[in-house]
């Protein structure tokens, strides 16, 4: 709690699950992830007595090239829990009237991570607002980015499962190759500034290396907690969705969401 006090973030009791919830889901999300979704919920309901069943509290992370946000949105619809995107929460504050605008804009312009007190302040606010609206559970996307953030997150909420999307063949779309600058990193026009291209390419590789190191540390952190599930992505969401459902033992829930809703995110 000292870390949260330092950041000015409050950990409301209802944001953390009771020991019954942790036990029911903690054992379910072991390395092999060998469990039955409906059976697990039945056990939770029986052990909790009259306490209403809560939704899953899952974290999705991994290579951004896997279109992580699409999987998060689809799982949100399938499991009837909100998709909480930290990127969206931060972008909502990127307007001059926001009291957080200067802190966020400064970090973005300098290529740094948004300060933890801003990130967890926004997350706690979103969770509390959701709780007041009667929301139960979530699919959390875009956090943690570092080990420090992972340790803070454990003080705020109980994560049941960490779904780690891995890029098996560096699946990259043409739009992804252009990067956020809109410049194609593979095909340089004749007479183009090759020196600038090399600098950008080098910066991109360096950024990817830092990202990979952070992911490895987070993988080990959640593996020790027996909450990590790795899933190899070898194509777009529409191609790999059924495989992901099988890995999560959720294939029987496909009918809960119409195919039109799921393909709309591609």
C-alpha positions as CSV (number, residue, x, y, z in Angstrom):
1,X,0.0,0.0,0.0
2,X,3.0,2.3,0.5
3,X,3.6,2.4,-3.2
4,X,0.0,3.4,-3.9
5,X,0.1,6.1,-1.2
6,X,3.3,7.5,-2.8
7,X,1.5,7.6,-6.2
8,X,-1.7,9.2,-4.7
9,X,-3.8,6.2,-5.8
10,X,-6.3,4.6,-3.5
11,X,-7.0,0.9,-3.5
12,X,-10.7,0.6,-2.7
13,X,-11.5,-2.8,-1.1
14,X,-14.1,-3.7,-3.7
15,X,-11.4,-3.6,-6.5
16,X,-9.7,-6.6,-5.0
17,X,-11.3,-10.0,-5.0
18,X,-11.9,-12.0,-1.9
19,X,-9.7,-15.0,-1.1
20,X,-12.5,-17.3,-2.4
21,X,-12.3,-15.7,-5.8
22,X,-8.5,-15.9,-5.9
23,X,-8.5,-19.5,-4.9
24,X,-11.1,-20.5,-7.5
25,X,-9.4,-18.7,-10.4
26,X,-5.8,-18.9,-9.2
27,X,-5.7,-22.7,-9.5
28,X,-7.7,-22.5,-12.8
29,X,-5.0,-20.5,-14.5
30,X,-2.1,-22.7,-13.9
31,X,0.5,-23.3,-16.6
32,X,-1.5,-25.8,-18.6
33,X,-4.7,-23.9,-18.0
34,X,-6.6,-27.1,-17.8
35,X,-10.0,-26.2,-16.5
36,X,-13.7,-25.9,-17.5
37,X,-15.1,-22.4,-17.5
38,X,-18.7,-23.3,-16.5
39,X,-17.6,-25.7,-13.8
40,X,-15.3,-23.1,-12.3
41,X,-18.1,-20.6,-12.1
42,X,-20.4,-23.2,-10.5
43,X,-17.8,-23.8,-7.8
44,X,-17.3,-20.1,-7.3
45,X,-21.1,-19.6,-6.8
46,X,-21.4,-22.5,-4.3
47,X,-18.4,-21.4,-2.3
48,X,-19.5,-17.8,-2.2
49,X,-23.1,-18.6,-1.1
50,X,-25.3,-15.6,-1.7
51,X,-22.5,-13.4,-3.1
52,X,-23.2,-12.6,-6.7
53,X,-20.9,-14.2,-9.3
54,X,-18.3,-11.8,-10.6
55,X,-16.9,-11.8,-14.1
56,X,-13.4,-12.7,-15.1
57,X,-10.6,-10.3,-14.3
58,X,-8.2,-10.9,-17.2
59,X,-5.1,-9.1,-18.4
60,X,-4.1,-9.3,-22.1
61,X,-0.6,-8.4,-23.1
62,X,2.0,-9.3,-25.8
63,X,3.3,-8.1,-29.1
64,X,1.3,-5.2,-30.4
65,X,1.6,-6.6,-33.9
66,X,-0.9,-9.3,-32.9
67,X,-3.8,-6.8,-32.9
68,X,-4.2,-7.4,-29.2
69,X,-7.0,-4.9,-28.9
70,X,-9.2,-6.9,-31.3
71,X,-8.9,-10.1,-29.2
72,X,-9.6,-8.0,-26.0
73,X,-12.8,-6.6,-27.6
74,X,-14.0,-10.0,-28.7
75,X,-13.3,-11.6,-25.3
76,X,-15.1,-8.7,-23.7
77,X,-18.3,-9.4,-25.8
78,X,-18.0,-13.1,-25.3
79,X,-17.6,-13.0,-21.5
80,X,-19.9,-10.0,-21.0
81,X,-17.3,-7.9,-19.1
82,X,-16.0,-4.5,-20.1
83,X,-12.8,-4.0,-22.2
84,X,-10.7,-1.5,-20.4
85,X,-8.0,-0.1,-22.6
86,X,-5.4,2.1,-20.9
87,X,-4.5,3.6,-24.3
88,X,-8.1,4.8,-24.7
89,X,-8.2,6.1,-21.1
90,X,-5.0,8.1,-21.7
91,X,-6.1,9.4,-25.1
92,X,-9.4,10.7,-23.6
93,X,-7.3,13.1,-21.5
94,X,-5.4,14.5,-24.5
95,X,-7.3,17.7,-24.7
96,X,-6.3,21.2,-23.4
97,X,-9.2,21.2,-20.8
98,X,-7.9,18.1,-19.0
99,X,-5.9,18.7,-15.9
100,X,-3.6,15.8,-17.0
101,X,-3.0,17.1,-20.5
102,X,0.4,18.7,-19.8
103,X,1.8,15.6,-18.0
104,X,0.6,13.2,-20.7
105,X,1.6,15.4,-23.7
106,X,5.0,16.0,-22.2
107,X,5.6,12.2,-21.8
108,X,4.3,11.5,-25.3
109,X,6.4,14.2,-27.0
110,X,9.6,12.9,-25.2
111,X,8.8,9.3,-26.2
112,X,8.5,8.3,-22.5
113,X,5.8,6.2,-20.7
114,X,3.0,8.2,-19.1
115,X,3.8,8.7,-15.4
116,X,2.5,6.0,-13.1
117,X,0.4,8.4,-11.0
118,X,-1.5,9.4,-14.1
119,X,-2.0,5.8,-15.4
120,X,-3.2,4.3,-12.1
121,X,-5.2,7.4,-11.2
122,X,-7.1,6.9,-14.5
123,X,-7.4,3.1,-14.0
124,X,-8.7,3.4,-10.4
125,X,-11.2,6.0,-11.5
126,X,-12.5,3.8,-14.4
127,X,-12.8,0.8,-12.1
128,X,-14.7,2.7,-9.4
129,X,-17.1,4.2,-12.0
130,X,-17.6,0.7,-13.4
131,X,-18.3,-0.7,-10.0
132,X,-20.9,2.0,-9.4
133,X,-22.6,1.1,-12.7
134,X,-22.8,-2.5,-11.6
135,X,-20.0,-3.8,-13.8
136,X,-18.4,-7.1,-12.8
137,X,-15.0,-8.1,-14.1
138,X,-12.9,-6.8,-17.0
139,X,-10.5,-7.5,-19.8
140,X,-7.6,-5.2,-19.2
141,X,-5.4,-4.1,-22.1
142,X,-2.3,-1.9,-22.3
143,X,-1.0,-2.3,-18.8
144,X,1.4,-3.2,-17.2
145,X,4.2,-2.0,-19.4
146,X,7.0,-2.5,-16.7
147,X,7.6,-4.6,-13.7
148,X,7.0,-1.5,-11.5
149,X,3.6,-1.2,-13.0
150,X,2.9,-4.9,-12.5
151,X,3.7,-4.7,-8.8
152,X,1.4,-1.6,-8.4
153,X,-1.4,-3.3,-10.4
154,X,-1.3,-6.3,-7.9
155,X,-2.1,-3.8,-5.1
156,X,-5.1,-2.5,-7.0
157,X,-6.8,-5.6,-8.4
158,X,-6.7,-9.3,-8.4
159,X,-5.8,-10.6,-11.9
160,X,-7.2,-14.1,-12.6
161,X,-5.4,-14.8,-15.9
162,X,-2.7,-13.2,-18.0
163,X,-3.2,-13.9,-21.7
164,X,0.1,-13.4,-23.5
165,X,-0.2,-13.1,-27.3
166,X,3.1,-14.1,-29.0
167,X,4.0,-13.4,-32.6
168,X,5.2,-16.7,-33.9
169,X,6.3,-15.5,-37.4
170,X,6.4,-11.8,-36.7
171,X,3.0,-11.4,-38.4
172,X,3.0,-7.8,-39.6
173,X,0.5,-6.1,-41.8
174,X,1.4,-3.5,-44.4
175,X,0.0,-0.8,-42.2
176,X,2.1,-2.0,-39.2
177,X,5.2,-1.9,-41.4
178,X,4.6,1.8,-42.0
179,X,4.7,2.5,-38.3
180,X,3.2,5.5,-36.6
181,X,5.1,7.9,-38.9
182,X,3.4,6.6,-42.0
183,X,6.8,5.9,-43.7
184,X,7.3,2.5,-45.3
185,X,10.3,0.9,-43.6
186,X,10.8,-1.7,-46.3
187,X,10.3,0.0,-49.7
188,X,12.2,3.3,-50.0
189,X,11.3,5.5,-53.0
190,X,14.1,6.3,-55.4
191,X,15.9,9.4,-54.3
192,X,14.5,9.1,-50.8
193,X,16.4,10.0,-47.7
194,X,18.0,6.6,-46.9
195,X,20.0,8.0,-44.0
196,X,16.8,9.1,-42.2
197,X,15.3,5.7,-43.0
198,X,18.2,3.9,-41.4
199,X,17.9,6.1,-38.3
200,X,14.2,5.4,-38.0
201,X,14.7,1.7,-38.6
202,X,17.4,1.6,-35.9
203,X,15.2,3.5,-33.5
204,X,12.4,1.0,-34.2
205,X,14.6,-2.0,-33.6
206,X,15.9,-0.4,-30.3
207,X,12.3,0.3,-29.2
208,X,11.3,-3.3,-30.0
209,X,14.3,-4.7,-28.1
210,X,13.3,-2.7,-25.0
211,X,9.7,-3.9,-25.4
212,X,10.9,-7.5,-25.7
213,X,13.0,-7.3,-22.5
214,X,10.1,-5.8,-20.6
215,X,7.7,-8.5,-21.8
216,X,10.2,-11.3,-20.8
217,X,10.3,-9.8,-17.2
218,X,6.5,-9.6,-17.1
219,X,6.2,-13.2,-18.4
220,X,8.4,-14.5,-15.7
221,X,6.6,-12.5,-13.0
222,X,3.2,-13.9,-14.0
223,X,4.6,-17.4,-14.6
224,X,5.7,-17.5,-11.0
225,X,2.2,-16.5,-10.0
226,X,0.8,-19.4,-12.2
227,X,-1.4,-17.0,-14.1
228,X,0.4,-16.9,-17.5
229,X,-1.1,-18.4,-20.6
230,X,1.0,-18.0,-23.8
231,X,-0.8,-18.1,-27.1
232,X,1.0,-18.1,-30.5
233,X,-0.6,-15.9,-33.1
234,X,0.2,-16.9,-36.7
235,X,-2.3,-14.8,-38.5
236,X,-5.1,-12.3,-38.1
237,X,-7.8,-12.5,-35.4
238,X,-10.4,-14.0,-37.7
239,X,-7.9,-16.9,-38.5
240,X,-6.8,-17.6,-35.0
241,X,-10.0,-16.8,-32.9
242,X,-11.2,-20.4,-32.7
243,X,-7.7,-21.6,-31.7
244,X,-7.7,-19.0,-28.9
245,X,-11.1,-20.1,-27.7
246,X,-9.8,-23.7,-27.6
247,X,-6.8,-22.7,-25.6
248,X,-9.0,-20.9,-23.1
249,X,-11.5,-23.8,-23.1
250,X,-14.2,-21.4,-24.2
251,X,-15.1,-22.9,-27.6
252,X,-18.6,-23.9,-26.3
253,X,-19.4,-20.2,-25.8
254,X,-19.0,-19.2,-29.5
255,X,-22.7,-19.0,-30.0
256,X,-23.0,-16.4,-27.2
257,X,-21.7,-13.8,-29.7
258,X,-22.8,-13.5,-33.3
259,X,-20.3,-14.0,-36.1
260,X,-21.1,-10.5,-37.4
261,X,-20.1,-8.9,-34.1
262,X,-16.8,-10.8,-34.0
263,X,-15.7,-10.2,-37.6
264,X,-16.5,-6.5,-37.4
265,X,-13.3,-5.9,-35.5
266,X,-11.0,-7.1,-38.3
